[in-house]
Amino acid sequence: MARWAPRLVTFAVWALALASAVYWGLKSTSEPGGPQAAVLAQGRAPIDTGAVARLLGGAPQGPATVALVNPSTRFALVGVIAGQGTGGAALIAVDGKPPKPYRVGSVVDGDLLLQSVAPRRAELAPRMDGPAAFALEMPARK
């Protein structure tokens, strides 16, 4: 009996170590989202994006505000390359997005084209041969 006691204890320790390794191996490879994740997903309240925007100082979004916005305020002239004659390009930011380069005659937004450029100025129009809808000026130098 004295010979079998250390063997049984060693067998029990190795069996526990193997069971622990199998348990943690299966736990680490299983998909998250068991019963606990389902309970957490049901407990979340919907987010009121309008309230968050007001809290952060944003204007309320809606059809009334879109109708009242001056279209020229959506655009910001960042840079101009005025060429000889009718050539040139302008760097224009639309709706606060990063500015993009536009050549004279290319569509800037919707039905507005870059009609012409001059030093520190760009004109946008629905047609190249029609009157300018509005002009964008670069901010004054400091």
C-alpha positions as CSV (number, residue, x, y, z in Angstrom):
1,M,0.0,0.0,0.0
2,A,2.9,2.4,0.7
3,R,4.0,2.0,-3.0
4,W,0.6,2.9,-4.4
5,A,-0.1,6.2,-2.3
6,P,2.5,8.4,-4.2
7,R,1.3,7.0,-7.5
8,L,-2.4,7.7,-6.8
9,V,-1.5,11.3,-5.6
10,T,0.6,11.9,-8.7
11,F,-2.2,10.5,-10.9
12,A,-4.8,12.8,-9.2
13,V,-2.6,15.9,-9.6
14,W,-2.0,15.2,-13.3
15,A,-5.7,14.5,-13.9
16,L,-6.6,17.8,-12.3
17,A,-3.9,19.6,-14.4
18,L,-5.2,18.0,-17.6
19,A,-8.8,18.9,-16.7
20,S,-7.9,22.5,-16.0
21,A,-6.0,22.7,-19.3
22,V,-8.9,21.3,-21.3
23,Y,-11.4,23.7,-19.5
24,W,-9.3,26.8,-20.2
25,G,-8.5,25.7,-23.7
26,L,-12.2,25.3,-24.5
27,K,-13.1,28.5,-22.8
28,S,-10.5,30.6,-24.7
29,T,-11.6,29.2,-28.1
30,S,-15.4,29.4,-27.6
31,E,-17.4,32.3,-29.1
32,P,-18.2,35.2,-26.8
33,G,-21.9,35.8,-26.4
34,G,-23.1,33.2,-24.0
35,P,-26.0,33.8,-21.6
36,Q,-24.2,36.7,-19.9
37,A,-23.8,38.7,-23.2
38,A,-27.5,38.2,-24.0
39,V,-28.5,39.7,-20.7
40,L,-26.2,42.7,-21.2
41,A,-27.5,43.3,-24.7
42,Q,-31.1,43.5,-23.6
43,G,-30.3,45.9,-20.8
44,R,-29.0,48.7,-23.0
45,A,-31.3,51.7,-23.6
46,P,-31.5,53.3,-27.1
47,I,-29.2,56.3,-27.6
48,D,-31.0,59.7,-28.4
49,T,-28.5,61.1,-30.9
50,G,-30.3,64.5,-30.9
51,A,-29.8,64.8,-27.2
52,V,-26.1,63.9,-27.5
53,A,-25.7,66.5,-30.3
54,R,-27.3,69.2,-28.2
55,L,-25.2,68.2,-25.2
56,L,-22.0,68.6,-27.3
57,G,-23.2,71.9,-28.7
58,G,-24.4,70.8,-32.1
59,A,-27.4,72.2,-33.9
60,P,-30.5,70.0,-34.2
61,Q,-30.7,68.1,-37.4
62,G,-33.9,68.1,-39.4
63,P,-35.6,69.3,-42.6
64,A,-36.3,72.8,-41.2
65,T,-32.6,73.5,-40.6
66,V,-31.6,72.2,-44.0
67,A,-34.0,74.5,-45.8
68,L,-32.7,77.6,-43.9
69,V,-29.0,77.0,-44.5
70,N,-27.3,79.2,-47.1
71,P,-25.7,76.9,-49.6
72,S,-22.5,78.9,-49.7
73,T,-21.9,78.2,-46.0
74,R,-21.5,74.5,-46.8
75,F,-18.3,75.2,-48.7
76,A,-14.9,76.5,-47.6
77,L,-12.2,77.6,-50.0
78,V,-8.8,76.5,-48.7
79,G,-6.6,77.1,-51.7
80,V,-6.6,78.3,-55.3
81,I,-4.3,77.7,-58.3
82,A,-5.4,80.3,-60.8
83,G,-4.0,79.5,-64.3
84,Q,-3.9,81.6,-67.4
85,G,-7.2,81.9,-69.2
86,T,-9.9,79.4,-68.1
87,G,-7.6,76.9,-66.4
88,G,-7.0,76.4,-62.7
89,A,-8.1,74.4,-59.7
90,A,-9.4,75.0,-56.2
91,L,-9.1,73.2,-52.9
92,I,-12.6,73.1,-51.4
93,A,-14.0,71.6,-48.2
94,V,-17.6,70.5,-48.4
95,D,-19.7,70.2,-45.2
96,G,-16.7,70.3,-42.9
97,K,-15.0,67.3,-44.5
98,P,-11.4,67.4,-45.5
99,P,-10.8,69.6,-48.6
100,K,-10.5,68.0,-52.0
101,P,-9.0,69.5,-55.2
102,Y,-11.4,70.4,-58.1
103,R,-10.4,71.5,-61.6
104,V,-12.4,74.2,-63.3
105,G,-15.5,72.5,-64.9
106,S,-15.6,69.6,-62.4
107,V,-18.6,68.8,-60.2
108,V,-18.1,70.0,-56.6
109,D,-21.3,68.9,-55.0
110,G,-24.6,67.8,-56.5
111,D,-25.3,70.0,-59.5
112,L,-22.7,72.7,-58.7
113,L,-19.6,73.0,-60.9
114,L,-16.4,75.0,-60.3
115,Q,-17.0,77.7,-62.8
116,S,-13.9,79.8,-62.5
117,V,-11.0,80.7,-60.2
118,A,-9.2,83.9,-59.5
119,P,-6.5,84.7,-56.9
120,R,-8.1,83.9,-53.5
121,R,-11.6,83.4,-55.1
122,A,-13.6,80.6,-56.7
123,E,-17.1,80.7,-58.3
124,L,-19.6,77.9,-58.3
125,A,-22.5,77.6,-60.7
126,P,-25.0,75.0,-61.9
127,R,-23.8,75.5,-65.5
128,M,-20.4,76.6,-67.0
129,D,-22.0,79.1,-69.4
130,G,-24.5,80.6,-66.9
131,P,-24.2,83.1,-64.1
132,A,-22.4,82.1,-60.9
133,A,-24.6,80.9,-58.0
134,F,-22.1,82.2,-55.4
135,A,-18.5,83.0,-54.9
136,L,-16.1,81.6,-52.3
137,E,-13.4,83.8,-50.9
138,M,-10.3,82.6,-49.0
139,P,-10.0,83.9,-45.5
140,A,-7.8,87.0,-45.1
141,R,-4.1,86.5,-44.4
142,K,-2.9,87.1,-40.9
